[in-house]
Amino acid sequence: MTDILAWIVLLVLLASAVAMFFIAGSLPGHIAKARNHPWAQAVTVAGWVTLICGFALWPIALIWAYVDVPARRSSTETGAPRRSLPSSTCISSSSSC
């Protein structure tokens, strides 16, 4: 009877370890897709590759899932006045421009 109980416990532990591996591998990609990350597919691949290759860089993939680089805005969107160069430049200091 104890042998059967030991096998059941072993199978439950093995199934839990496999489930945790798959949850940890897909977590960065899932977070990136939920947050509409511009590189969600790359975050997904990074999560799996770093988990399979030793787990050391997996937290970086998780952080990357949360970090979103904002798009560069033009000066018209920010409301800042556009600066233009003068049409003629004055080189001589003696003449008034």
C-alpha positions in Angstrom: 0.0 0.0 0.0 2.8 2.4 0.8 4.4 1.8 -2.6 1.2 2.9 -4.4 1.0 6.0 -2.2 4.7 6.8 -3.0 4.1 6.4 -6.7 1.0 8.7 -6.5 3.0 11.4 -4.7 5.9 11.1 -7.2 3.5 11.5 -10.1 1.8 14.5 -8.5 5.2 16.1 -7.9 6.3 15.4 -11.4 3.1 16.8 -12.9 3.4 19.9 -10.7 7.0 20.4 -11.8 6.1 20.1 -15.5 3.1 22.5 -15.0 5.2 25.1 -13.3 7.8 24.9 -16.1 5.2 25.6 -18.7 3.6 28.4 -16.6 7.0 30.0 -16.1 7.9 29.7 -19.7 4.7 31.3 -21.0 4.3 33.9 -18.4 6.4 36.7 -20.0 4.7 36.3 -23.3 1.3 36.2 -21.8 1.9 39.4 -19.9 3.4 41.1 -23.0 0.3 40.2 -25.1 -2.1 41.3 -22.4 -0.3 44.7 -22.2 -0.1 45.1 -26.1 3.6 45.1 -26.0 5.1 46.1 -29.4 7.5 43.1 -29.3 5.2 40.5 -27.7 6.4 37.7 -29.8 10.0 38.4 -29.0 9.2 38.5 -25.3 7.5 35.1 -25.7 10.6 33.6 -27.4 12.9 35.2 -24.9 10.9 33.7 -22.0 11.1 30.2 -23.3 14.7 30.4 -24.5 16.0 31.8 -21.3 14.0 29.3 -19.2 15.3 26.3 -21.2 18.9 27.6 -21.3 19.4 27.9 -17.6 16.8 30.3 -16.0 19.4 33.0 -15.2 18.1 35.5 -17.7 14.4 34.6 -17.3 13.7 37.6 -15.0 15.0 39.9 -17.7 12.4 38.6 -20.1 9.8 39.1 -17.4 10.9 42.7 -16.8 10.9 43.2 -20.6 7.2 42.1 -20.7 6.3 45.0 -18.4 8.6 47.7 -20.0 7.1 49.4 -23.0 9.2 51.9 -25.0 6.9 54.9 -25.7 6.6 56.0 -29.3 8.6 59.1 -30.3 6.2 62.0 -30.6 6.7 64.8 -33.2 6.8 68.5 -32.2 3.3 69.1 -33.5 1.9 66.4 -31.1 3.6 67.9 -28.0 2.5 71.5 -28.7 6.0 72.8 -28.8 6.7 75.5 -31.4 8.6 74.4 -34.4 12.0 76.1 -34.8 13.3 77.0 -38.2 16.6 78.2 -39.3 16.9 81.8 -40.5 16.8 82.2 -44.2 20.1 84.2 -44.2 22.9 84.2 -41.7 25.0 87.2 -40.9 28.8 86.5 -40.9 30.2 90.0 -40.7 29.9 91.6 -37.2 30.2 95.1 -38.7 27.0 95.1 -40.7 23.6 94.8 -39.2 21.5 91.9 -40.4 
